[in-house]
Amino acid sequence: MSSHTRSAVPRRVVPAVLGTLSVLSLLSALPAAAQPARAADRPAAPSLRPATAAEARTDAYLRSVEGRPAALRAFFRQLPKGGDLHNHLSGAVSTDYLIELAAEDGLCIDATMTAVAPPCGPGTRPAADARTDRAFHDAIVRAWSMQDFPPDENGHDHFFDTFGKFGEVTWRHRGKLLAQVADTVVAGNQSYLETMVTPASDGAKRLADQVGWDADLTALHRELVAGGKLDKLVADARKEADDGDAEFRAAEHCGTAGARPACGLTVRWISQASRGSSPVRVFTQLDLGMRLAEADPRFVAVNLVQPEDWDSSLENYSLQMRMVGYLRTQYPRAHVTLHAGELWPGLVKPEALRSHIAQAVDVAHTQRVGHGVDLVHEDDWQRTARTMAARQIAVEVPFSSNAQILGVKGAEHPFTTYRRYGVPVVLATDDPGVSRIDIGHEYQYAAATYGLGYPELKDLARASLQYAFLPGASLWRGNPTALGYHPVAACRAERPGQPVREAACRRLLAGSARARLEWRQEAAFAAFERAHARG
């Protein structure tokens, strides 16, 4: 049985955070470090490439429908949006589908709206009752998601509690969960997904407890791999993935005449480690995840999950950064992305805001940062931002969960600060099933809140493939966040959507999974722009 890595441990009492303020009042209320830097203190914004005629026409169409919600929603649904790089599989599934799976499996719902295994004893109801009792169905939806949660209340505890409530459902059907999420991703006009799971969860716990903690990380790693112990877990994790793949292919009818579009989605797994666990369990999960990433191309990276503000998470944060940094020396081909800076004043004491993103960058050598919300509250945050820009360490931004968990949105969010410093930014969903949103919502929010035009939205979508953990060379030259998205010389003369003429460009696309997906997205942009130029 897989553990639910974002679910219940003893909760912290979380004070309410700031509500929505006007931009002027907000800026006056924030500490000096959080306010926009003076021109002399900040780097110049990256130069922007001029918009093409097709982009300008599409941007004009976007402006023309600003007062038409249905047309706006259609625009952002049809907009090619690359990949989702920050996605938790169990939290991405539609709550309604989880309820149906619970009914199919004969599960029960107790008085706290938690799914439990059958038989349904006193104080529980069959989940199947939700098929006919609408009030019961809606009560489960509210307990398992942010549906109808009061917008003026802090949602932190409710958000994280949902995972424990539907946890009995999600461990049983990884393939079916992926099929439902993949359908949503494809419907949102995305071509790539990196989603997080916890491989060989129970076996990793047993091995960790068997080996025991050793503060000498080299010795601990040596003990875990000795006698093939960790390789046995790698084999178990690969078997889990095989079973999930088979269930996914059956659900989507892949390889048949009735194959669903999601069969063509490129999916990669990120292995989760539960940061609230004991140090030896965290290290074992990280070691397993990185070893798995080097053994199986379906797995690409590791991440630390569970609330960053829990007492145990705060206490062990620096140790966990050292763990990741050490394991990177042992597994140089495995990737790392880390939840870091998912914090805010009032949620934790001021000293906890000083260095989490910096440690993820400097100690763990992460390649991407998830959330990164508390950036301007960290010590010497400008140096951290410049380092992220120089190393092209992307920040994964899920606006909805940042608002629901931390109450951070609009001018409070460091989205514009990251962009001003040249840090790559990718939009993501995090837990769209819990948040009750999709990726189109996140793009629409970015456009409306930060005044982004179509060319900027297009480059955000391009970034989601540029900074994905995909193998192969990029279609784009240099640092596109700083220089703009310009094709490499081999493909400079090609026209997206048309047959590739130059042999050098054909060789690049044939040899690079990344470049192929980027070229496919450029063709999708060309079709999108033609359609909206006529609008």
Buried (B, 14 or more C-beta within 10 A) or exposed (E): EBBBBBBBBEEBEBEEBBEEBEEEEBBEEBEEBBBBBEEEEBBEEBEEBEBEEBBBBBBBBBEEBEEEEEBBBEBBBBBBBBBBBBBBBBBBBBBBBBBBBBBBBEBBBBEEBBBBEEEBEEEBBBBBBBEEEEEBBEBBBBBBBBBEBEEEEBBBBBBBBBBBBBBBBBBBBBBBBBBBBBBBBBBBBBBBBBBBBBBBBEBBBBBBEEBEEBEEBEEBBEBBBEEEBBBEBBBBBBEBBEEBBEBBBBBBBBEEEEEBEBBEBBBBBBBBBBBBBBBBBBBBBBBBBBBBBBBBEBBBBBBBBBBBBBEBBBEBBEEBBBBBBBBBEBBEEBBBBBBBBBBBBBBBEEEBBBBBBBBBBBBBBBBBBBBBBBBBBBEEBBEBBBBBBEBBBBBBBBBBBBBBBBBBBBBBBBBBBBBBBBBBBBBBBBBBBBBBBBBBBBBBBBBEBBEBBBBBBBBBBBBBBBBBBBEBBBBBBEBBBBEBBEBBEBBEEBEBBEEBEBEEBBEBBEEBBBBBBBBBBBBBBBEBBEEBBEE
